[in-house]
Amino acid sequence: FFLLATSFQTYKNISVKLPLAETGENPSDHAIIITILEDGTIMIDKQILSLSELNSYIIANHLNSSSTSIYINADKQVPYEVIIKVLDLLRKNSITSISLGVKPY
């Protein structure tokens, strides 16, 4: 399981208040970006997904491999439990390249 903090503020006009961090990187062009809004809503490319729909999305798009890079941009007010559920779902699908979005100081 690999976790890296990333510097990322807004993705495709979906606004989230990311937590602050001193370090970070921008996501690669081929990364899948999962956005978690303040109310816990999960989105990929402006498409709202439940946890089970996220699982189906991963399977349908053949993302369940260790070579898939996932970036999670979670609003800083999102309950930790929601982030853990998403991380757990990704790990169950053999996705290990997972990064968290942050806002640089």
All heavy atoms as an XYZ file, in Angstrom:
822
protein
N       0.845     -1.175      0.000
C       0.000      0.000      0.000
C       0.885      1.231      0.000
O       1.703      1.426      0.891
C      -0.928     -0.041      1.211
C      -1.798      1.160      1.343
C      -2.782      1.409      0.415
C      -1.638      2.029      2.385
C      -3.591      2.507      0.530
C      -2.430      3.126      2.516
C      -3.419      3.364      1.590
N       0.759      2.080     -0.983
C       1.599      3.262     -1.144
C       0.726      4.495     -1.062
O      -0.312      4.578     -1.682
C       2.303      3.193     -2.497
C       3.114      4.404     -2.802
C       4.305      4.637     -2.151
C       2.679      5.311     -3.746
C       5.051      5.748     -2.441
C       3.414      6.430     -4.040
C       4.614      6.642     -3.391
N       1.163      5.462     -0.274
C       0.394      6.686     -0.114
C       1.325      7.878     -0.257
O       2.384      7.927      0.369
C      -0.252      6.689      1.268
C      -1.332      7.702      1.524
C      -2.518      7.466      0.590
C      -1.812      7.553      2.953
N       0.957      8.836     -1.085
C       1.784     10.004     -1.342
C       0.901     11.239     -1.312
O      -0.164     11.253     -1.912
C       2.436      9.871     -2.721
C       3.175     11.063     -3.276
C       4.485     11.253     -2.519
C       3.460     10.848     -4.748
N       1.327     12.261     -0.622
C       0.574     13.517     -0.614
C       0.811     14.239     -1.932
O       1.919     14.259     -2.441
C       1.030     14.387      0.546
N      -0.242     14.815     -2.477
C      -0.123     15.496     -3.758
C      -0.622     16.927     -3.651
O      -1.470     17.245     -2.836
C      -0.944     14.782     -4.844
O      -2.313     14.827     -4.467
C      -0.492     13.362     -5.025
N      -0.101     17.754     -4.500
C      -0.537     19.138     -4.553
C      -1.559     19.270     -5.663
O      -1.238     19.158     -6.829
C       0.678     20.032     -4.847
O       0.248     21.345     -5.047
N      -2.793     19.515     -5.277
C      -3.856     19.596     -6.260
C      -4.995     20.388     -5.658
O      -5.425     20.086     -4.559
C      -4.311     18.184     -6.620
C      -5.034     18.110     -7.921
C      -4.356     18.266     -9.102
C      -6.387     17.883     -7.964
C      -5.009     18.192    -10.314
C      -7.059     17.805     -9.162
C      -6.360     17.958    -10.344
N      -5.503     21.402     -6.360
C      -6.491     22.264     -5.744
C      -7.902     22.051     -6.287
O      -8.826     21.842     -5.535
C      -6.090     23.718     -5.922
C      -4.815     24.040     -5.172
C      -4.409     25.463     -5.379
O      -5.209     26.302     -5.754
N      -3.158     25.756     -5.152
N      -8.079     22.119     -7.566
C      -9.401     21.972     -8.152
C      -9.275     21.105     -9.392
O      -8.366     21.282    -10.176
C      -9.988     23.343     -8.547
O      -9.987     24.186     -7.399
C     -11.376     23.218     -9.080
N     -10.198     20.191     -9.561
C     -10.181     19.319    -10.722
C     -11.476     19.486    -11.490
O     -12.555     19.257    -10.959
C     -10.010     17.863    -10.292
C     -10.079     16.900    -11.434
C      -9.068     16.846    -12.376
C     -11.170     16.082    -11.602
C      -9.133     15.984    -13.442
C     -11.238     15.207    -12.669
C     -10.220     15.166    -13.572
O     -10.291     14.313    -14.638
N     -11.360     19.923    -12.722
C     -12.513     20.065    -13.609
C     -13.672     20.805    -12.945
O     -14.796     20.333    -12.921
C     -12.950     18.693    -14.123
C     -11.913     18.048    -15.024
C     -12.444     16.775    -15.614
C     -11.406     16.157    -16.525
N     -11.852     14.952    -17.149
N     -13.376     21.945    -12.341
C     -14.375     22.813    -11.733
C     -15.115     22.198    -10.552
O     -16.182     22.663    -10.196
C     -15.370     23.306    -12.788
C     -14.694     24.103    -13.874
O     -13.794     24.883    -13.589
N     -15.095     23.911    -15.108
N     -14.587     21.156     -9.965
C     -15.162     20.590     -8.750
C     -14.332     21.165     -7.610
O     -13.143     20.887     -7.490
C     -15.103     19.055     -8.745
C     -15.895     18.498     -9.924
C     -15.653     18.507     -7.428
C     -15.725     17.015    -10.126
N     -14.942     21.982     -6.801
C     -14.202     22.679     -5.761
C     -14.242     21.913     -4.448
O     -15.312     21.579     -3.950
C     -14.803     24.075     -5.567
O     -14.100     24.769     -4.581
N     -13.063     21.616     -3.933
C     -12.939     21.015     -2.609
C     -11.890     21.804     -1.835
O     -10.948     22.332     -2.416
C     -12.551     19.517     -2.652
C     -13.663     18.672     -3.226
C     -11.275     19.301     -3.423
N     -12.078     21.901     -0.530
C     -11.110     22.567      0.337
C     -10.148     21.493      0.834
O     -10.454     20.750      1.751
C     -11.819     23.244      1.502
C     -12.756     24.342      1.085
C     -13.517     24.875      2.270
C     -14.697     25.691      1.775
N     -15.755     25.764      2.760
N      -8.996     21.410      0.183
C      -8.010     20.398      0.536
C      -7.250     20.807      1.788
O      -7.060     21.994      2.049
C      -7.030     20.197     -0.622
C      -7.632     19.695     -1.933
C      -6.587     19.695     -3.028
C      -8.218     18.309     -1.748
N      -6.775     19.827      2.554
C      -5.944     20.155      3.707
C      -4.601     20.731      3.251
O      -4.141     20.454      2.150
C      -5.752     18.816      4.413
C      -6.175     17.777      3.454
C      -7.027     18.420      2.410
N      -3.988     21.531      4.107
C      -2.701     22.146      3.795
C      -1.555     21.187      4.082
O      -1.616     20.392      5.021
C      -2.507     23.416      4.621
C      -3.493     24.548      4.372
C      -3.267     25.671      5.379
C      -3.370     25.069      2.960
N      -0.505     21.258      3.256
C       0.702     20.465      3.458
C       1.875     21.187      2.806
O       1.697     21.941      1.847
C       0.559     19.071      2.868
N       3.059     20.947      3.323
C       4.256     21.584      2.767
C       4.765     20.889      1.516
O       5.475     21.478      0.720
C       5.366     21.604      3.825
C       5.080     22.557      4.954
C       6.238     22.653      5.927
O       7.403     22.527      5.495
O       5.980     22.859      7.109
N       4.449     19.621      1.354
C       4.952     18.855      0.211
C       3.792     18.381     -0.643
O       2.658     18.312     -0.205
C       5.754     17.633      0.683
O       4.872     16.787      1.428
C       6.925     18.031      1.537
N       4.090     18.020     -1.856
C       3.064     17.498     -2.745
C       3.529     17.484     -4.182
O       4.520     18.108     -4.528
N       2.798     16.764     -5.002
C       3.074     16.652     -6.428
C       1.767     16.745     -7.188
O       0.716     16.408     -6.672
C       3.726     15.304     -6.740
C       5.050     15.072     -6.082
C       5.578     13.672     -6.375
O       4.981     12.956     -7.189
O       6.584     13.312     -5.760
N       1.859     17.160     -8.431
C       0.677     17.167     -9.282
C       0.430     15.758     -9.815
O       1.372     15.010    -10.062
C       0.854     18.136    -10.448
C       0.809     19.571     -9.996
O       0.019     19.926     -9.132
N       1.662     20.407    -10.555
N      -0.834     15.387    -10.000
C      -1.122     14.053    -10.525
C      -0.664     13.902    -11.965
O      -0.611     14.872    -12.716
C      -2.641     13.952    -10.424
C      -3.128     15.341    -10.345
C      -2.032     16.160     -9.747
N      -0.344     12.679    -12.350
C       0.040     12.418    -13.738
C      -1.189     12.559    -14.637
O      -2.325     12.529    -14.170
C       0.624     11.017    -13.870
O      -0.385     10.044    -13.666
N      -0.948     12.705    -15.916
C      -2.043     12.872    -16.871
C      -2.938     11.638    -16.962
O      -4.084     11.736    -17.377
C      -1.491     13.200    -18.257
C      -0.844     14.573    -18.310
O      -1.205     15.437    -17.480
O       0.026     14.786    -19.169
N      -2.412     10.476    -16.604
C      -3.167      9.234    -16.740
C      -3.810      8.771    -15.446
O      -4.414      7.711    -15.411
C      -2.245      8.135    -17.278
C      -1.599      8.515    -18.579
N      -2.309      8.649    -19.749
C      -0.324      8.840    -18.879
C      -1.492      9.018    -20.718
N      -0.280      9.142    -20.216
N      -3.696      9.570    -14.409
C      -4.246      9.181    -13.104
C      -5.767      9.321    -13.095
O      -6.337     10.182    -13.766
C      -3.646     10.050    -12.015
N      -6.395      8.466    -12.332
C      -7.829      8.555    -12.085
C      -7.998      9.398    -10.827
O      -7.353      9.141     -9.810
C      -8.449      7.153    -11.859
C      -8.146      6.219    -13.019
C      -9.947      7.274    -11.574
C      -8.678      6.666    -14.354
N      -8.856     10.411    -10.881
C      -9.038     11.293     -9.733
C     -10.417     11.062     -9.130
O     -11.441     11.206     -9.803
C      -8.846     12.761    -10.126
C      -7.437     12.926    -10.684
C      -9.121     13.675     -8.932
C      -6.987     14.284    -10.998
N     -10.406     10.683     -7.869
C     -11.635     10.504     -7.107
C     -11.776     11.729     -6.217
O     -10.867     12.057     -5.448
C     -11.591      9.228     -6.245
C     -11.463      7.993     -7.134
C     -12.827      9.147     -5.351
C     -11.247      6.694     -6.369
N     -12.895     12.418     -6.323
C     -13.160     13.598     -5.508
C     -14.198     13.235     -4.465
O     -15.213     12.609     -4.788
C     -13.671     14.759     -6.385
O     -12.692     15.040     -7.390
C     -13.926     16.003     -5.563
N     -13.930     13.627     -3.224
C     -14.902     13.416     -2.152
C     -15.269     14.789     -1.614
O     -14.429     15.500     -1.056
C     -14.354     12.516     -1.031
C     -13.823     11.197     -1.611
C     -15.449     12.256      0.010
C     -13.142     10.302     -0.595
N     -16.524     15.182     -1.819
C     -16.993     16.496     -1.397
C     -17.221     16.527      0.108
O     -17.261     15.488      0.774
C     -18.285     16.849     -2.133
C     -18.216     16.836     -3.659
C     -19.569     17.168     -4.260
C     -17.151     17.785     -4.172
N     -17.399     17.721      0.644
C     -17.568     17.922      2.086
C     -18.685     17.058      2.670
O     -18.575     16.562      3.785
C     -17.846     19.404      2.359
C     -17.950     19.747      3.818
C     -18.150     21.240      4.066
O     -18.155     22.037      3.105
O     -18.294     21.596      5.243
N     -19.748     16.849      1.905
C     -20.873     16.051      2.409
C     -20.669     14.541      2.229
O     -21.563     13.751      2.511
C     -22.177     16.482      1.743
C     -22.215     16.224      0.241
O     -21.224     15.695     -0.323
O     -23.240     16.552     -0.391
N     -19.488     14.135      1.743
C     -19.192     12.716      1.562
C     -19.516     12.179      0.184
O     -19.288     11.009     -0.100
N     -20.039     13.027     -0.702
C     -20.344     12.619     -2.064
C     -19.062     12.235     -2.786
O     -18.080     12.971     -2.753
C     -21.040     13.762     -2.839
O     -22.247     14.102     -2.152
C     -21.354     13.358     -4.269
N     -19.080     11.068     -3.439
C     -17.924     10.566     -4.190
C     -18.162     10.825     -5.670
O     -19.236     10.520     -6.190
C     -17.736      9.057     -3.927
C     -17.510      8.819     -2.432
C     -16.583      8.502     -4.758
C     -17.606      7.355     -2.030
N     -17.137     11.371     -6.346
C     -17.272     11.700     -7.763
C     -16.032     11.289     -8.546
O     -14.915     11.361     -8.039
C     -17.484     13.203     -7.936
C     -18.691     13.758     -7.234
S     -18.849     15.547     -7.460
C     -19.497     15.594     -9.126
N     -16.265     10.878     -9.791
C     -15.206     10.718    -10.787
C     -15.712     11.410    -12.034
O     -16.799     11.112    -12.521
C     -14.897      9.236    -11.090
C     -14.323      8.547     -9.861
C     -13.922      9.123    -12.265
C     -13.977      7.084    -10.080
N     -14.932     12.355    -12.547
C     -15.323     13.115    -13.751
C     -16.743     13.664    -13.663
O     -17.561     13.473    -14.566
C     -15.184     12.258    -15.007
C     -13.752     11.909    -15.317
O     -12.868     12.709    -14.977
O     -13.520     10.839    -15.907
N     -17.070     14.306    -12.561
C     -18.383     14.923    -12.320
C     -19.526     13.914    -12.226
O     -20.684     14.281    -12.197
C     -18.698     15.984    -13.369
C     -17.749     17.162    -13.336
C     -18.191     18.233    -14.302
C     -17.220     19.390    -14.287
N     -17.615     20.453    -15.189
N     -19.219     12.640    -12.195
C     -20.225     11.595    -12.056
C     -20.290     11.191    -10.585
O     -19.292     10.793    -10.002
C     -19.857     10.379    -12.911
C     -20.826      9.243    -12.809
C     -20.386      8.052    -13.649
O     -19.386      8.091    -14.355
N     -21.143      6.977    -13.563
N     -21.466     11.299     -9.980
C     -21.650     10.937     -8.580
C     -21.801      9.428     -8.475
O     -22.573      8.816     -9.217
C     -22.890     11.641     -7.986
C     -22.660     13.159     -7.990
C     -23.170     11.143     -6.571
C     -23.874     13.962     -7.576
N     -21.035      8.833     -7.531
C     -21.031      7.390     -7.349
C     -21.185      7.026     -5.872
O     -20.590      7.685     -5.017
C     -19.715      6.787     -7.844
C     -19.299      7.057     -9.286
C     -17.860      6.628     -9.506
C     -20.221      6.322    -10.231
N     -21.946      5.974     -5.601
C     -21.951      5.398     -4.263
C     -20.707      4.512     -4.155
O     -20.006      4.291     -5.153
C     -23.215      4.561     -4.055
O     -23.179      3.428     -4.910
N     -20.433      3.977     -2.978
C     -19.287      3.069     -2.840
C     -19.433      1.848     -3.737
O     -18.474      1.424     -4.373
C     -19.118      2.639     -1.382
C     -18.361      3.612     -0.488
C     -18.377      3.133      0.951
C     -16.942      3.816     -0.962
N     -20.636      1.282     -3.799
C     -20.820      0.098     -4.652
C     -20.691      0.463     -6.128
O     -20.153     -0.308     -6.922
C     -22.169     -0.578     -4.368
O     -23.238      0.278     -4.665
N     -21.150      1.650     -6.503
C     -20.991      2.100     -7.892
C     -19.519      2.383     -8.204
O     -19.070      2.123     -9.327
C     -21.834      3.355     -8.148
C     -23.322      3.079     -8.150
C     -24.173      4.330     -8.154
O     -23.714      5.388     -7.660
O     -25.308      4.260     -8.641
N     -18.770      2.884     -7.219
C     -17.335      3.088     -7.408
C     -16.648      1.749     -7.645
O     -15.799      1.624     -8.531
C     -16.724      3.799     -6.197
C     -15.208      4.014     -6.227
C     -14.777      4.838     -7.444
C     -14.745      4.677     -4.932
N     -17.035      0.753     -6.891
C     -16.481     -0.590     -7.079
C     -16.788     -1.099     -8.490
O     -15.902     -1.608     -9.179
C     -17.036     -1.545     -6.032
C     -16.325     -2.862     -6.029
O     -15.124     -2.927     -5.790
N     -17.063     -3.930     -6.302
N     -18.021     -0.930     -8.931
C     -18.417     -1.354    -10.282
C     -17.650     -0.577    -11.349
O     -17.252     -1.135    -12.373
C     -19.920     -1.151    -10.486
O     -20.652     -1.949     -9.597
N     -17.438      0.721    -11.118
C     -16.676      1.557    -12.046
C     -15.251      1.025    -12.194
O     -14.733      0.928    -13.306
C     -16.660      3.003    -11.544
C     -15.891      3.962    -12.415
C     -16.529      4.683    -13.420
C     -14.526      4.157    -12.235
C     -15.824      5.563    -14.226
C     -13.807      5.041    -13.038
C     -14.465      5.734    -14.031
O     -13.766      6.604    -14.832
N     -14.635      0.688    -11.080
C     -13.263      0.152    -11.107
C     -13.216     -1.141    -11.900
O     -12.353     -1.323    -12.756
C     -12.745     -0.060     -9.664
C     -12.509      1.299     -8.993
C     -11.466     -0.900     -9.653
C     -12.298      1.227     -7.507
N     -14.147     -2.025    -11.657
C     -14.184     -3.310    -12.359
C     -14.495     -3.110    -13.844
O     -13.806     -3.662    -14.706
C     -15.201     -4.254    -11.696
C     -14.707     -4.634    -10.290
C     -15.438     -5.497    -12.551
C     -15.754     -5.308     -9.428
N     -15.498     -2.297    -14.157
C     -15.914     -2.081    -15.547
C     -14.829     -1.412    -16.389
O     -14.733     -1.652    -17.586
C     -17.191     -1.247    -15.589
N     -14.018     -0.574    -15.754
C     -12.973      0.142    -16.485
C     -11.605     -0.507    -16.332
O     -10.589      0.104    -16.659
C     -12.939      1.601    -16.026
C     -14.161      2.352    -16.488
O     -14.279      2.695    -17.657
N     -15.096      2.575    -15.583
N     -11.596     -1.727    -15.836
C     -10.361     -2.514    -15.704
C      -9.276     -1.750    -14.954
O      -8.112     -1.753    -15.349
C      -9.845     -2.955    -17.080
C     -10.881     -3.638    -17.895
N     -11.355     -4.896    -17.601
C     -11.573     -3.231    -18.989
C     -12.280     -5.238    -18.480
N     -12.434     -4.249    -19.332
N      -9.674     -1.087    -13.881
C      -8.721     -0.305    -13.103
C      -8.097     -1.117    -11.972
O      -7.212     -0.631    -11.289
C      -9.409      0.925    -12.501
C     -10.076      1.870    -13.493
C     -10.705      3.039    -12.756
C      -9.086      2.363    -14.529
N      -8.577     -2.340    -11.776
C      -8.106     -3.121    -10.639
C      -6.758     -3.776    -10.933
O      -6.653     -4.964    -11.137
C      -9.155     -4.146    -10.196
C      -9.687     -4.972    -11.332
O      -9.517     -4.623    -12.490
N     -10.333     -6.067    -11.013
N      -5.722     -2.946    -10.917
C      -4.360     -3.440    -11.078
C      -3.405     -2.532    -10.322
O      -3.718     -1.380    -10.039
C      -3.963     -3.493    -12.555
O      -3.676     -2.211    -13.032
N      -2.252     -3.047    -10.018
C      -1.279     -2.268     -9.262
C      -0.678     -1.138    -10.101
O      -0.048     -0.243     -9.567
C      -0.174     -3.176     -8.736
O       0.464     -3.830     -9.806
N      -0.880     -1.149    -11.418
C      -0.330     -0.091    -12.265
C      -1.249      1.129    -12.373
O      -0.855      2.154    -12.902
C      -0.039     -0.635    -13.665
O      -1.231     -1.056    -14.268
N      -2.464      1.025    -11.863
C      -3.402      2.135    -11.905
C      -3.058      3.145    -10.815
O      -2.889      2.786     -9.663
C      -4.848      1.634    -11.689
O      -5.170      0.691    -12.708
C      -5.839      2.776    -11.736
N      -2.940      4.421    -11.194
C      -2.681      5.490    -10.226
C      -3.986      6.194     -9.892
O      -4.700      6.639    -10.796
C      -1.698      6.515    -10.795
O      -0.441      5.930    -10.978
N      -4.260      6.298     -8.609
C      -5.477      6.942     -8.134
C      -5.095      8.125     -7.257
O      -4.234      8.014     -6.393
C      -6.347      5.966     -7.305
C      -6.747      4.741     -8.124
C      -7.557      6.683     -6.721
C      -7.834      4.966     -9.143
N      -5.751      9.254     -7.476
C      -5.592     10.429     -6.629
C      -6.926     10.689     -5.951
O      -7.955     10.738     -6.619
C      -5.170     11.650     -7.447
C      -3.716     11.607     -7.834
C      -3.287     10.809     -8.877
C      -2.773     12.341     -7.130
C      -1.949     10.741     -9.226
C      -1.438     12.280     -7.476
C      -1.030     11.482     -8.520
O       0.293     11.415     -8.851
N      -6.895     10.846     -4.647
C      -8.102     11.145     -3.889
C      -8.021     12.593     -3.436
O      -7.133     12.966     -2.681
C      -8.254     10.218     -2.668
C      -8.362      8.769     -3.125
C      -9.480     10.631     -1.846
C      -8.372      7.763     -1.987
N      -8.934     13.394     -3.929
C      -9.058     14.783     -3.499
C     -10.263     14.866     -2.579
O     -11.396     14.945     -3.034
C      -9.241     15.722     -4.695
C      -7.963     15.943     -5.436
O      -6.885     15.811     -4.869
N      -8.064     16.282     -6.700
N     -10.004     14.791     -1.279
C     -11.076     14.819     -0.297
C     -11.090     16.163      0.412
O     -10.050     16.645      0.869
C     -10.895     13.696      0.719
N     -12.262     16.760      0.489
C     -12.418     17.997      1.230
C     -11.921     17.791      2.653
O     -12.095     16.712      3.235
C     -13.893     18.409      1.247
C     -14.098     19.803      1.782
O     -14.090     19.982      3.025
O     -14.264     20.725      0.951
N     -11.291     18.817      3.237
C     -10.715     18.660      4.570
C     -11.768     18.434      5.651
O     -11.432     18.001      6.749
C      -9.833     19.862      4.913
C     -10.546     21.192      5.021
C      -9.544     22.298      5.295
C     -10.214     23.650      5.411
N      -9.211     24.696      5.684
N     -13.043     18.642      5.351
C     -14.114     18.414      6.319
C     -14.741     17.014      6.204
O     -15.607     16.657      6.995
C     -15.217     19.470      6.149
C     -14.739     20.895      6.378
C     -14.192     21.113      7.774
O     -14.733     20.617      8.747
N     -13.095     21.845      7.862
N     -14.302     16.234      5.228
C     -14.843     14.892      5.033
C     -14.469     14.027      6.234
O     -13.316     14.014      6.648
C     -14.292     14.256      3.731
C     -14.658     12.790      3.632
C     -14.806     15.011      2.521
N     -15.447     13.302      6.798
C     -15.103     12.397      7.903
C     -14.056     11.369      7.456
O     -14.127     10.826      6.354
C     -16.430     11.711      8.236
C     -17.478     12.640      7.716
C     -16.865     13.308      6.506
N     -13.101     11.136      8.330
C     -12.012     10.199      8.070
C     -12.543      8.837      7.641
O     -11.979      8.181      6.771
C     -11.174     10.096      9.347
C      -9.880      9.355      9.229
C      -8.900      9.750      8.326
C      -9.616      8.260     10.046
C      -7.697      9.085      8.240
C      -8.417      7.585      9.961
C      -7.465      7.996      9.059
O      -6.277      7.323      8.976
N     -13.650      8.418      8.217
C     -14.241      7.112      7.908
C     -14.586      6.978      6.423
O     -14.411      5.900      5.841
C     -15.491      6.889      8.762
C     -16.141      5.557      8.536
C     -17.367      5.345      9.415
O     -17.889      6.318      9.972
O     -17.799      4.191      9.514
N     -15.051      8.042      5.797
C     -15.397      8.004      4.372
C     -14.139      7.761      3.543
O     -14.138      6.944      2.613
C     -16.103      9.311      3.934
C     -16.339      9.321      2.433
C     -17.410      9.499      4.686
N     -13.055      8.447      3.882
C     -11.794      8.269      3.156
C     -11.291      6.837      3.331
O     -10.847      6.209      2.365
C     -10.748      9.299      3.626
C     -11.242     10.716      3.303
C      -9.390      9.045      2.983
C     -10.465     11.819      3.974
N     -11.373      6.316      4.541
C     -10.932      4.951      4.817
C     -11.749      3.943      4.010
O     -11.206      2.978      3.471
C     -10.994      4.638      6.330
C      -9.991      5.501      7.081
C     -10.773      3.156      6.601
C      -8.545      5.327      6.637
N     -13.061      4.160      3.883
C     -13.899      3.253      3.096
C     -13.471      3.245      1.629
O     -13.429      2.189      0.994
C     -15.373      3.633      3.225
C     -15.963      3.262      4.557
C     -17.426      3.652      4.647
C     -17.996      3.271      5.998
N     -19.415      3.624      6.122
N     -13.149      4.416      1.090
C     -12.693      4.496     -0.305
C     -11.337      3.807     -0.446
O     -11.122      3.022     -1.375
C     -12.645      5.954     -0.798
C     -11.974      6.057     -2.161
C     -14.050      6.553     -0.847
N     -10.414      4.086      0.479
C      -9.095      3.441      0.442
C      -9.226      1.929      0.537
O      -8.561      1.188     -0.194
C      -8.218      3.952      1.588
C      -7.685      5.373      1.462
C      -7.032      5.811      2.771
C      -6.716      5.488      0.315
N     -10.082      1.452      1.415
C     -10.293      0.018      1.585
C     -10.836     -0.617      0.306
O     -10.375     -1.668     -0.131
C     -11.241     -0.216      2.760
C     -11.242     -1.641      3.248
O     -10.158     -2.270      3.271
O     -12.316     -2.132      3.637
N     -11.789      0.059     -0.325
C     -12.355     -0.442     -1.580
C     -11.273     -0.534     -2.654
O     -11.196     -1.523     -3.388
C     -13.482      0.481     -2.035
C     -14.216      0.065     -3.285
C     -15.687      0.360     -3.151
C     -13.657      0.750     -4.503
N     -10.422      0.475     -2.736
C      -9.349      0.469     -3.731
C      -8.373     -0.670     -3.476
O      -7.982     -1.385     -4.405
C      -8.617      1.815     -3.736
C      -9.445      3.024     -4.171
C      -8.684      4.312     -3.928
C      -9.878      2.906     -5.621
N      -7.987     -0.860     -2.216
C      -7.046     -1.943     -1.881
C      -7.665     -3.305     -2.162
O      -6.978     -4.215     -2.616
C      -6.609     -1.835     -0.425
C      -5.676     -0.660     -0.176
C      -5.056     -0.705      1.204
N      -6.034     -0.861      2.261
C      -6.429      0.097      3.072
N      -5.921      1.300      2.967
N      -7.322     -0.137      4.006
N      -8.956     -3.463     -1.921
C      -9.632     -4.737     -2.221
C      -9.598     -5.042     -3.715
O      -9.691     -6.193     -4.118
C     -11.084     -4.701     -1.739
C     -11.232     -4.855     -0.258
C     -12.697     -4.829      0.136
C     -12.873     -4.936      1.630
N     -14.295     -4.861      2.019
N      -9.471     -4.000     -4.524
C      -9.386     -4.155     -5.978
C      -7.937     -4.142     -6.467
O      -7.676     -3.880     -7.641
C     -10.192     -3.058     -6.672
C     -11.661     -3.363     -6.680
O     -12.116     -4.225     -7.418
N     -12.425     -2.688     -5.818
N      -7.006     -4.389     -5.565
C      -5.570     -4.498     -5.883
C      -4.943     -3.203     -6.383
O      -3.921     -3.228     -7.054
C      -5.316     -5.619     -6.892
O      -5.784     -6.843     -6.386
N      -5.556     -2.069     -6.080
C      -4.978     -0.782     -6.440
C      -4.122     -0.326     -5.268
O      -4.622     -0.156     -4.154
C      -6.060      0.257     -6.771
C      -6.861     -0.211     -7.994
C      -5.439      1.631     -7.020
C      -8.058      0.641     -8.309
N      -2.832     -0.143     -5.528
C      -1.910      0.217     -4.448
C      -1.225      1.559     -4.671
O      -0.590      2.078     -3.764
C      -0.838     -0.874     -4.263
O      -0.168     -1.072     -5.506
C      -1.466     -2.182     -3.801
N      -1.336      2.123     -5.852
C      -0.744      3.432     -6.119
C      -1.811      4.494     -5.861
O      -2.557      4.891     -6.764
C      -0.236      3.506     -7.556
O       0.337      4.768     -7.802
N      -1.897      4.926     -4.606
C      -2.940      5.846     -4.167
C      -2.286      7.068     -3.551
O      -1.404      6.954     -2.712
C      -3.854      5.171     -3.126
C      -4.441      3.874     -3.686
C      -4.970      6.135     -2.693
C      -5.098      3.001     -2.645
N      -2.727      8.249     -3.972
C      -2.188      9.496     -3.451
C      -3.334     10.359     -2.951
O      -4.455     10.266     -3.439
C      -1.438     10.256     -4.540
O      -0.405      9.449     -5.066
N      -3.022     11.227     -1.981
C      -4.017     12.145     -1.431
C      -3.696     13.555     -1.853
O      -2.550     14.005     -1.765
C      -4.034     12.050      0.104
C      -4.413     10.691      0.678
C      -4.268     10.726      2.200
C      -5.820     10.299      0.287
N      -4.720     14.290     -2.299
C      -4.527     15.664     -2.726
C      -4.394     16.598     -1.538
O      -5.094     16.450     -0.543
N      -3.487     17.567     -1.651
C      -3.285     18.587     -0.621
C      -3.143     19.950     -1.276
O      -2.855     20.057     -2.462
C      -2.036     18.303      0.246
C      -2.188     17.005      1.014
C      -0.776     18.300     -0.592
N      -3.332     20.980     -0.481
C      -3.114     22.351     -0.943
C      -1.800     22.818     -0.343
O      -1.595     22.726      0.862
C      -4.261     23.241     -0.462
C      -4.161     24.662     -0.923
C      -5.364     25.457     -0.454
C      -5.227     26.904     -0.877
N      -6.368     27.707     -0.401
N      -0.871     23.317     -1.169
C       0.415     23.776     -0.634
C       0.253     25.009      0.238
O      -0.653     25.803      0.035
C       1.242     24.086     -1.882
C       0.263     24.203     -2.990
C      -0.995     23.485     -2.596
N       1.163     25.144      1.223
C       1.159     26.343      2.085
C       1.405     27.572      1.260
O       2.108     27.607      0.332
C       2.253     26.253      3.150
C       1.933     25.321      4.278
C       2.805     24.288      4.592
C       0.793     25.467      5.030
C       2.537     23.427      5.646
C       0.521     24.597      6.084
C       1.399     23.588      6.388
O       1.136     22.744      7.414
